[in-house]
Amino acid sequence: MAGWRIRWESVAREFVKAINRHDLETLATLMPEEHRFIDSLGRVVEGREKVRAGWVEYFRMVSDYSIELQETFIRGPVVVMLDWRRAVMRWTDN
């Protein structure tokens, strides 16, 4: 029973590592087709390609974005990670 817990946590941690490297290809391979992303404001993006496209834009806007995990909670296939984020926003007129 603990095997699934380790698997989900491992995938989530690999996801964070890929974000910190800005590695879009690894992010995409870690996401199922029906991936669901909920941001800190509660906005939801659904679908691997839509989420990947969002990361493309976000990394373009926040080129130094990184995550430092603080706590992880797991219930079944749901993994919640609390973190500190580091980033400097760069605004452009285009």
N, C-alpha and C positions, 0 to 999 in steps of 0.2 A: 504493500500500500504506500509506503514512503517513496517508492520509485517514481511515481507520477509527480510527487511534490518536488523531488530533485530535478526531474526533467523540466517542469514548467519554470522553476526558478532559474535553471541553467539557461534556458532559451531567453528569458527576460534579461538576465545579466549579459548575455551575448548581444542582445538588442542594444543595451546601454553602451557596451563597448563599441559597437558599430556606429552609434550616434556620436560618441566622442571622437571617432576617427573620421566622421562624416562620410562613411562608407555606404553609399546608397545601394550598391548591389547586394551587400550582405543584409542590409535592412530588408530589402525586397524578398530575399530568400527566406528570411525568418518570419515573414508575415504570411498568414493564410490568405486566400482570395477574399474572405469576408472580414479581414482585419478591421478592427474598430478602434479609433483613436479619439480620446476625450481630452481636450486641453484644460488648462487651469481655470478657464472661464466657463467650462461646461459645454463648449461647442464640440460637436461630434462630426467626425469624418469617417465614412465607411468605404471599404474596398481597398485592396492592396495598391492599385495604381493611383487612386486619389490621394492616399496617405503618402505614397512615395513622391508624388508631385508636390505635395505640401512641404515635405522635407527638402526638396530641391530649392524651392523658393525661400524657405526658412534659412537654410545654410547660406544662401546668397545674401540674405539680409543680415544674418548674424553669423559672420564667418568664424568667430572664435567660441561658438557655443559648446559647452561641455556640461556633464552631469556628474555629481558626486553622490552616490547612494548613501542614505542614512538608515533607513529601515525597510524591510520587505515583509509583506503579509500575503499569505497564499490560502485560498480556499478553492479546491478543485482546480479547474483550468484558469481561474482568475488570479492574477498576480498584481498586487498594488505595491508600488515602490515610492517611498517618500525620499525626496532628494533636495540637494542644493544645486542651483544652476549658476553657471557663470557665462556672461555674454555681454557684448557691447552692440547695441543696435546701430545699424548704418542706414540712414534714410537717403533715398535718391529721388530725383524729380521724374524719372522715367517710369 
